Amino acid sequence: MAGNGQQTYDTVAFNAALATAAPVLQPSLQAQAISADEIALYDRQIRLWGVRAQEKYGASLEFYPVDGILMSSRLRSANILLIGMRALANEIAKNLVLAGIGSLTILDDQLVTEDDLGSQFFISELHVAESHRQRAAAAASQVRGLNPRVALSVDMENILLKPPEFYSMFDMVIATDLDLGPLSIINAACRFTNKPFYAAGSHGTYGFIFADLITHDYVIEREKSNVPTELKAETMTRSIIATNTKEENGKQIEMVTKREVYSPINLANTSPLQADQISSRRRKLQVPPLLTCLRALWEFQALTRQSLPSHSHPDLELFTRLATEKHKELQLPPETLRSEFLRSFLQNVGSEIAPVTAFLGGQLAQDVINVLGQREQPIQNFLLFDSEDSKGPVYALHSVPPPLDLPLV
């Protein structure tokens, strides 16, 4: 322990323990022994979500005194594509770069405008003054300055011009503030190359996060019970596929491996709510009308080829009709789609509010970190955020139950 009461880490002891464990660890992990300056740089992150080698690689080891310090090699070598560079993407980039991912590619073909100054902290008035300055290039130096250890690349080509093979070089793809059409195309390309995909967007006080991890395994730790854990399906999308046990502080800890299966965004967008969510009037009343309005917005964009509804009477009339239809399709009570909410959503659509993008960016980045480390249950699959209610419920939307690949027992 340091004299000021803060815990310090013995790097020599750590690397000695790592060398002793070398025969049972993968070569890539041996090559990534964490250095003293990395421990100092990522101290806070290590304390919060460091991944232990025995959990990550199946080695039954105790790296005392660095239990919990060995950062996931997946995180430190992860290559992530971030599409779009508005306020929400700023928050995501900040969190991932500070967390210490391996490399980040930011892709945005749009030019900097004065509107970008409202809530984006990587853009300045100097960038606006430069004619034909693209957002990705403008933000790059500020992003790079957050953590020079992260390799940063800039791509200023239209994402829709990229072939499916483009996505194969990345470990994860995050698309922000796009219409449903482009999101569906990117999602399909990610599935073609077997890459996890996130989509997110903000509209003033409202926002969403969508996840399609295709198939994802993760580990939950809990104190071992006297009742054996059964390998079985827990929900339509989640199953328990393996269990293991370790001893920690004199207690038997059970490590339960679970598997989640996902649907692409175009199917999730047309999927009904799960039966248990519409089985009672009380639960129907709890479903936020934001889900209805997002579906109506995406349908409006597909029908009109407009990015956002204007305040013209025909646009407002069309959006209201689409929202009413979507609400009915979801089998939700008509009284939960109030005119006040429709008005509020339309007033907020397309705008950016810093506290909202900060919340969404933090939630998405934390989910990415957990997914890379295979810890904790990930978002499955739509998170809806309404800052006025300070709520962010998650709904699993699947048109057809995905196949659960259960082990033979």
C-alpha positions as a Python dict, from the first residue, in 0.01 Angstrom:
ca = {
    (1, 'M'): (0, 0, 0),
    (2, 'A'): (121, 352, -73),
    (3, 'G'): (172, 595, 209),
    (4, 'N'): (-133, 798, 112),
    (5, 'G'): (-355, 497, 160),
    (6, 'Q'): (-399, 426, -212),
    (7, 'Q'): (-324, 79, -336),
    (8, 'T'): (-22, 39, -564),
    (9, 'Y'): (70, -257, -779),
    (10, 'D'): (397, -448, -792),
    (11, 'T'): (469, -472, -1165),
    (12, 'V'): (772, -698, -1114),
    (13, 'A'): (564, -945, -913),
    (14, 'F'): (289, -925, -1171),
    (15, 'N'): (513, -1008, -1466),
    (16, 'A'): (688, -1279, -1263),
    (17, 'A'): (350, -1439, -1199),
    (18, 'L'): (268, -1405, -1566),
    (19, 'A'): (595, -1575, -1662),
    (20, 'T'): (522, -1862, -1423),
    (21, 'A'): (181, -1904, -1582),
    (22, 'A'): (317, -1889, -1936),
    (23, 'P'): (266, -2258, -2023),
    (24, 'V'): (-109, -2235, -1969),
    (25, 'L'): (-170, -1890, -2116),
    (26, 'Q'): (-220, -1805, -2478),
    (27, 'P'): (87, -1654, -2648),
    (28, 'S'): (-98, -1330, -2724),
    (29, 'L'): (-154, -1277, -2352),
    (30, 'Q'): (212, -1346, -2269),
    (31, 'A'): (312, -1077, -2518),
    (32, 'Q'): (83, -822, -2354),
    (33, 'A'): (217, -817, -2000),
    (34, 'I'): (96, -489, -1859),
    (35, 'S'): (366, -232, -1793),
    (36, 'A'): (404, 6, -1499),
    (37, 'D'): (296, 310, -1697),
    (38, 'E'): (-9, 125, -1829),
    (39, 'I'): (-103, 37, -1472),
    (40, 'A'): (-77, 404, -1382),
    (41, 'L'): (-267, 517, -1690),
    (42, 'Y'): (-553, 269, -1653),
    (43, 'D'): (-561, 251, -1273),
    (44, 'R'): (-924, 359, -1242),
    (45, 'Q'): (-1041, 127, -1520),
    (46, 'I'): (-852, -168, -1373),
    (47, 'R'): (-1019, -115, -1037),
    (48, 'L'): (-1362, -99, -1198),
    (49, 'W'): (-1357, -378, -1457),
    (50, 'G'): (-1017, -546, -1483),
    (51, 'V'): (-1048, -896, -1633),
    (52, 'R'): (-875, -1176, -1449),
    (53, 'A'): (-664, -1415, -1653),
    (54, 'Q'): (-814, -1727, -1505),
    (55, 'E'): (-1166, -1608, -1598),
    (56, 'K'): (-1078, -1487, -1944),
    (57, 'Y'): (-857, -1771, -2059),
    (58, 'G'): (-974, -2065, -1853),
    (59, 'A'): (-652, -2090, -1653),
    (60, 'S'): (-708, -2172, -1286),
    (61, 'L'): (-451, -1923, -1157),
    (62, 'E'): (-428, -1669, -878),
    (63, 'F'): (-225, -1365, -978),
    (64, 'Y'): (-177, -1226, -629),
    (65, 'P'): (-121, -937, -571),
    (66, 'V'): (-259, -836, -909),
    (67, 'D'): (-591, -1021, -906),
    (68, 'G'): (-818, -803, -1118),
    (69, 'I'): (-534, -599, -1269),
    (70, 'L'): (-468, -797, -1585),
    (71, 'M'): (-665, -603, -1846),
    (72, 'S'): (-846, -799, -2107),
    (73, 'S'): (-628, -854, -2412),
    (74, 'R'): (-942, -813, -2618),
    (75, 'L'): (-991, -461, -2487),
    (76, 'R'): (-628, -358, -2534),
    (77, 'S'): (-621, -495, -2890),
    (78, 'A'): (-980, -417, -2992),
    (79, 'N'): (-1021, -242, -3325),
    (80, 'I'): (-1349, -48, -3327),
    (81, 'L'): (-1526, 140, -3606),
    (82, 'L'): (-1731, 442, -3497),
    (83, 'I'): (-1961, 582, -3767),
    (84, 'G'): (-2074, 942, -3732),
    (85, 'M'): (-1909, 1214, -3525),
    (86, 'R'): (-2184, 1419, -3368),
    (87, 'A'): (-2232, 1473, -2993),
    (88, 'L'): (-2328, 1113, -2914),
    (89, 'A'): (-2029, 974, -3102),
    (90, 'N'): (-1806, 1226, -2920),
    (91, 'E'): (-1911, 1070, -2590),
    (92, 'I'): (-1863, 715, -2715),
    (93, 'A'): (-1518, 793, -2855),
    (94, 'K'): (-1412, 967, -2534),
    (95, 'N'): (-1514, 675, -2314),
    (96, 'L'): (-1362, 404, -2533),
    (97, 'V'): (-1034, 588, -2586),
    (98, 'L'): (-995, 663, -2216),
    (99, 'A'): (-1074, 298, -2141),
    (100, 'G'): (-773, 194, -2348),
    (101, 'I'): (-898, 14, -2657),
    (102, 'G'): (-633, -78, -2913),
    (103, 'S'): (-748, 127, -3210),
    (104, 'L'): (-1041, 341, -3318),
    (105, 'T'): (-1151, 442, -3666),
    (106, 'I'): (-1387, 740, -3682),
    (107, 'L'): (-1583, 766, -4006),
    (108, 'D'): (-1784, 1073, -4103),
    (109, 'D'): (-1812, 1233, -4447),
    (110, 'Q'): (-2006, 1541, -4333),
    (111, 'L'): (-1864, 1892, -4311),
    (112, 'V'): (-1838, 2088, -3987),
    (113, 'T'): (-2123, 2337, -3937),
    (114, 'E'): (-2207, 2595, -3672),
    (115, 'D'): (-2467, 2356, -3533),
    (116, 'D'): (-2181, 2126, -3429),
    (117, 'L'): (-2067, 2383, -3173),
    (118, 'G'): (-2383, 2336, -2966),
    (119, 'S'): (-2295, 2013, -2788),
    (120, 'Q'): (-1980, 1867, -2945),
    (121, 'F'): (-1663, 1914, -2743),
    (122, 'F'): (-1419, 1799, -3014),
    (123, 'I'): (-1526, 2077, -3253),
    (124, 'S'): (-1428, 2444, -3216),
    (125, 'E'): (-1505, 2773, -3392),
    (126, 'L'): (-1172, 2741, -3572),
    (127, 'H'): (-1299, 2426, -3743),
    (128, 'V'): (-1615, 2605, -3852),
    (129, 'A'): (-1407, 2887, -3996),
    (130, 'E'): (-1213, 2640, -4211),
    (131, 'S'): (-1412, 2582, -4530),
    (132, 'H'): (-1472, 2223, -4633),
    (133, 'R'): (-1346, 2088, -4300),
    (134, 'Q'): (-1494, 1743, -4233),
    (135, 'R'): (-1611, 1645, -3886),
    (136, 'A'): (-1398, 1332, -3858),
    (137, 'A'): (-1077, 1517, -3942),
    (138, 'A'): (-1170, 1810, -3717),
    (139, 'A'): (-1226, 1586, -3416),
    (140, 'A'): (-923, 1363, -3469),
    (141, 'S'): (-658, 1568, -3289),
    (142, 'Q'): (-874, 1611, -2980),
    (143, 'V'): (-961, 1239, -2970),
    (144, 'R'): (-596, 1145, -3015),
    (145, 'G'): (-495, 1373, -2730),
    (146, 'L'): (-714, 1184, -2483),
    (147, 'N'): (-491, 876, -2500),
    (148, 'P'): (-190, 864, -2733),
    (149, 'R'): (-166, 486, -2682),
    (150, 'V'): (-482, 433, -2886),
    (151, 'A'): (-418, 413, -3261),
    (152, 'L'): (-661, 652, -3430),
    (153, 'S'): (-762, 641, -3796),
    (154, 'V'): (-989, 881, -3986),
    (155, 'D'): (-1212, 782, -4277),
    (156, 'M'): (-1405, 1053, -4462),
    (157, 'E'): (-1581, 837, -4721),
    (158, 'N'): (-1955, 779, -4732),
    (159, 'I'): (-2025, 465, -4527),
    (160, 'L'): (-2276, 341, -4786),
    (161, 'L'): (-1996, 318, -5044),
    (162, 'K'): (-1811, 62, -4832),
    (163, 'P'): (-1833, -305, -4939),
    (164, 'P'): (-1925, -569, -4679),
    (165, 'E'): (-1561, -680, -4664),
    (166, 'F'): (-1467, -339, -4522),
    (167, 'Y'): (-1615, -438, -4187),
    (168, 'S'): (-1409, -756, -4153),
    (169, 'M'): (-1105, -567, -4021),
    (170, 'F'): (-1294, -447, -3712),
    (171, 'D'): (-1384, -626, -3390),
    (172, 'M'): (-1695, -414, -3338),
    (173, 'V'): (-1897, -157, -3531),
    (174, 'I'): (-2093, 133, -3379),
    (175, 'A'): (-2319, 348, -3598),
    (176, 'T'): (-2466, 671, -3464),
    (177, 'D'): (-2737, 915, -3571),
    (178, 'L'): (-2834, 744, -3897),
    (179, 'D'): (-3171, 660, -4049),
    (180, 'L'): (-3302, 304, -4038),
    (181, 'G'): (-3207, 236, -4403),
    (182, 'P'): (-2831, 291, -4358),
    (183, 'L'): (-2841, 121, -4018),
    (184, 'S'): (-2998, -190, -4174),
    (185, 'I'): (-2736, -199, -4450),
    (186, 'I'): (-2448, -168, -4203),
    (187, 'N'): (-2607, -425, -3972),
    (188, 'A'): (-2642, -672, -4261),
    (189, 'A'): (-2275, -621, -4356),
    (190, 'C'): (-2173, -682, -3995),
    (191, 'R'): (-2371, -1006, -3990),
    (192, 'F'): (-2209, -1108, -4320),
    (193, 'T'): (-1865, -1062, -4163),
    (194, 'N'): (-1977, -1187, -3818),
    (195, 'K'): (-1905, -861, -3636),
    (196, 'P'): (-2099, -727, -3336),
    (197, 'F'): (-2303, -417, -3418),
    (198, 'Y'): (-2441, -128, -3216),
    (199, 'A'): (-2667, 153, -3330),
    (200, 'A'): (-2752, 461, -3128),
    (201, 'G'): (-2921, 793, -3177),
    (202, 'S'): (-3031, 1097, -2980),
    (203, 'H'): (-3320, 1336, -3034),
    (204, 'G'): (-3299, 1610, -2776),
    (205, 'T'): (-3427, 1468, -2449),
    (206, 'Y'): (-3478, 1122, -2604),
    (207, 'G'): (-3247, 852, -2736),
    (208, 'F'): (-3192, 483, -2798),
    (209, 'I'): (-2925, 213, -2812),
    (210, 'F'): (-2964, -103, -3019),
    (211, 'A'): (-2739, -408, -3004),
    (212, 'D'): (-2698, -699, -3245),
    (213, 'L'): (-2414, -912, -3111),
    (214, 'I'): (-2532, -1207, -3327),
    (215, 'T'): (-2434, -1466, -3063),
    (216, 'H'): (-2255, -1364, -2745),
    (217, 'D'): (-2127, -1567, -2449),
    (218, 'Y'): (-2052, -1403, -2114),
    (219, 'V'): (-1983, -1501, -1754),
    (220, 'I'): (-2181, -1410, -1443),
    (221, 'E'): (-2028, -1467, -1099),
    (222, 'R'): (-2238, -1553, -798),
    (223, 'E'): (-2204, -1733, -468),
    (224, 'K'): (-2254, -2103, -524),
    (225, 'S'): (-2593, -2233, -418),
    (226, 'N'): (-2681, -2573, -276),
    (227, 'V'): (-2911, -2621, -574),
    (228, 'P'): (-2715, -2724, -886),
    (229, 'T'): (-2740, -2483, -1179),
    (230, 'E'): (-2923, -2636, -1471),
    (231, 'L'): (-2803, -2597, -1829),
    (232, 'K'): (-3120, -2467, -1988),
    (233, 'A'): (-3294, -2182, -2170),
    (234, 'E'): (-3379, -1894, -1936),
    (235, 'T'): (-3562, -1675, -2187),
    (236, 'M'): (-3640, -1671, -2557),
    (237, 'T'): (-3290, -1540, -2625),
    (238, 'R'): (-3077, -1642, -2327),
    (239, 'S'): (-2951, -1983, -2216),
    (240, 'I'): (-2709, -2122, -1956),
    (241, 'I'): (-2446, -2323, -2143),
    (242, 'A'): (-2176, -2399, -1881),
    (243, 'T'): (-2082, -2361, -1516),
    (244, 'N'): (-1756, -2364, -1325),
    (245, 'T'): (-1656, -2313, -963),
    (246, 'K'): (-1369, -2136, -789),
    (247, 'E'): (-1283, -2046, -431),
    (248, 'E'): (-1251, -1680, -337),
    (249, 'N'): (-1202, -1545, 15),
    (250, 'G'): (-1307, -1879, 159),
    (251, 'K'): (-1631, -1889, -40),
    (252, 'Q'): (-1735, -2108, -330),
    (253, 'I'): (-1803, -1883, -629),
    (254, 'E'): (-1993, -2015, -928),
    (255, 'M'): (-1906, -1883, -1273),
    (256, 'V'): (-2208, -1925, -1497),
    (257, 'T'): (-2157, -1894, -1872),
    (258, 'K'): (-2463, -1766, -2055),
    (259, 'R'): (-2536, -1720, -2423),
    (260, 'E'): (-2747, -1446, -2578),
    (261, 'V'): (-2868, -1461, -2939),
    (262, 'Y'): (-2977, -1152, -3132),
    (263, 'S'): (-3182, -1024, -3423),
    (264, 'P'): (-3087, -757, -3680),
    (265, 'I'): (-3233, -409, -3649),
    (266, 'N'): (-3469, -437, -3947),
    (267, 'L'): (-3641, -737, -3785),
    (268, 'A'): (-3636, -588, -3436),
    (269, 'N'): (-3804, -275, -3573),
    (270, 'T'): (-4108, -477, -3685),
    (271, 'S'): (-4116, -720, -3396),
    (272, 'P'): (-4393, -733, -3136),
    (273, 'L'): (-4333, -687, -2768),
    (274, 'Q'): (-4280, -1010, -2578),
    (275, 'A'): (-4591, -1186, -2454),
    (276, 'D'): (-4521, -1112, -2088),
    (277, 'Q'): (-4503, -739, -2166),
    (278, 'I'): (-4849, -724, -2320),
    (279, 'S'): (-5013, -986, -2100),
    (280, 'S'): (-5142, -730, -1853),
    (281, 'R'): (-5272, -377, -1883),
    (282, 'R'): (-5036, -260, -1608),
    (283, 'R'): (-4728, -369, -1807),
    (284, 'K'): (-4864, -220, -2129),
    (285, 'L'): (-4903, 115, -1957),
    (286, 'Q'): (-4532, 105, -1862),
    (287, 'V'): (-4407, 78, -2222),
    (288, 'P'): (-4281, 425, -2320),
    (289, 'P'): (-4438, 586, -2628),
    (290, 'L'): (-4081, 659, -2740),
    (291, 'L'): (-4072, 313, -2898),
    (292, 'T'): (-4379, 403, -3104),
    (293, 'C'): (-4233, 738, -3210),
    (294, 'L'): (-3899, 593, -3316),
    (295, 'R'): (-4076, 339, -3536),
    (296, 'A'): (-4297, 614, -3678),
    (297, 'L'): (-3991, 832, -3749),
    (298, 'W'): (-3813, 553, -3936),
    (299, 'E'): (-4128, 478, -4137),
    (300, 'F'): (-4166, 849, -4215),
    (301, 'Q'): (-3808, 864, -4341),
    (302, 'A'): (-3859, 557, -4561),
    (303, 'L'): (-4180, 693, -4714),
    (304, 'T'): (-4076, 1055, -4772),
    (305, 'R'): (-3699, 1022, -4824),
    (306, 'Q'): (-3669, 1310, -4578),
    (307, 'S'): (-3422, 1299, -4292),
    (308, 'L'): (-3664, 1454, -4041),
    (309, 'P'): (-4027, 1574, -4036),
    (310, 'S'): (-4072, 1945, -4088),
    (311, 'H'): (-4331, 2152, -3905),
    (312, 'S'): (-4553, 2164, -4212),
    (313, 'H'): (-4910, 2042, -4175),
    (314, 'P'): (-4868, 1747, -4419),
    (315, 'D'): (-4557, 1621, -4235),
    (316, 'L'): (-4717, 1651, -3893),
    (317, 'E'): (-5033, 1480, -4015),
    (318, 'L'): (-4837, 1193, -4171),
    (319, 'F'): (-4618, 1145, -3865),
    (320, 'T'): (-4921, 1143, -3632),
    (321, 'R'): (-5096, 883, -3848),
    (322, 'L'): (-4786, 662, -3859),
    (323, 'A'): (-4739, 688, -3482),
    (324, 'T'): (-5101, 590, -3423),
    (325, 'E'): (-5059, 287, -3652),
    (326, 'K'): (-4734, 179, -3486),
    (327, 'H'): (-4886, 215, -3140),
    (328, 'K'): (-5174, -7, -3243),
    (329, 'E'): (-4938, -266, -3394),
    (330, 'L'): (-4758, -285, -3059),
    (331, 'Q'): (-5096, -350, -2892),
    (332, 'L'): (-5048, -59, -2655),
    (333, 'P'): (-5333, 141, -2496),
    (334, 'P'): (-5428, 446, -2708),
    (335, 'E'): (-5420, 675, -2405),
    (336, 'T'): (-5043, 625, -2360),
    (337, 'L'): (-4976, 801, -2692),
    (338, 'R'): (-5070, 1150, -2582),
    (339, 'S'): (-5063, 1454, -2807),
    (340, 'E'): (-4826, 1620, -2557),
    (341, 'F'): (-4569, 1347, -2609),
    (342, 'L'): (-4599, 1358, -2987),
    (343, 'R'): (-4548, 1734, -2977),
    (344, 'S'): (-4248, 1699, -2746),
    (345, 'F'): (-4087, 1431, -2962),
    (346, 'L'): (-4130, 1634, -3281),
    (347, 'Q'): (-3985, 1942, -3111),
    (348, 'N'): (-3680, 1742, -3002),
    (349, 'V'): (-3620, 1532, -3312),
    (350, 'G'): (-3277, 1590, -3467),
    (351, 'S'): (-3146, 1807, -3182),
    (352, 'E'): (-2863, 1729, -2940),
    (353, 'I'): (-2854, 1786, -2564),
    (354, 'A'): (-2522, 1720, -2391),
    (355, 'P'): (-2647, 1543, -2073),
    (356, 'V'): (-2853, 1301, -2284),
    (357, 'T'): (-2567, 1218, -2521),
    (358, 'A'): (-2338, 1179, -2220),
    (359, 'F'): (-2570, 924, -2064),
    (360, 'L'): (-2621, 729, -2386),
    (361, 'G'): (-2252, 740, -2476),
    (362, 'G'): (-2154, 618, -2132),
    (363, 'Q'): (-2406, 333, -2138),
    (364, 'L'): (-2303, 218, -2484),
    (365, 'A'): (-1929, 237, -2411),
    (366, 'Q'): (-1972, 41, -2088),
    (367, 'D'): (-2168, -226, -2273),
    (368, 'V'): (-1893, -248, -2536),
    (369, 'I'): (-1630, -291, -2263),
    (370, 'N'): (-1834, -564, -2094),
    (371, 'V'): (-1890, -742, -2426),
    (372, 'L'): (-1520, -734, -2513),
    (373, 'G'): (-1438, -874, -2171),
    (374, 'Q'): (-1731, -1119, -2179),
    (375, 'R'): (-1856, -988, -1846),
    (376, 'E'): (-2209, -906, -1736),
    (377, 'Q'): (-2528, -931, -1934),
    (378, 'P'): (-2524, -708, -2245),
    (379, 'I'): (-2808, -493, -2377),
    (380, 'Q'): (-3075, -717, -2534),
    (381, 'N'): (-3158, -547, -2759),
    (382, 'F'): (-3330, -200, -2749),
    (383, 'L'): (-3260, 54, -2475),
    (384, 'L'): (-3497, 353, -2479),
    (385, 'F'): (-3405, 667, -2284),
    (386, 'D'): (-3640, 946, -2185),
    (387, 'S'): (-3453, 1206, -1982),
    (388, 'E'): (-3775, 1366, -1863),
    (389, 'D'): (-3862, 1045, -1679),
    (390, 'S'): (-3497, 953, -1611),
    (391, 'K'): (-3571, 599, -1729),
    (392, 'G'): (-3391, 369, -1971),
    (393, 'P'): (-3584, 41, -2002),
    (394, 'V'): (-3453, -235, -2227),
    (395, 'Y'): (-3685, -439, -2451),
    (396, 'A'): (-3598, -765, -2628),
    (397, 'L'): (-3760, -731, -2970),
    (398, 'H'): (-3750, -1041, -3191),
    (399, 'S'): (-3995, -1130, -3466),
    (400, 'V'): (-3912, -1501, -3455),
    (401, 'P'): (-3743, -1658, -3152),
    (402, 'P'): (-3373, -1693, -3240),
    (403, 'P'): (-3243, -2051, -3219),
    (404, 'L'): (-3092, -2126, -2880),
    (405, 'D'): (-2788, -2345, -2926),
    (406, 'L'): (-2828, -2546, -2607),
    (407, 'P'): (-2565, -2801, -2504),
    (408, 'L'): (-2656, -3165, -2481),
    (409, 'V'): (-2720, -3271, -2121),
}
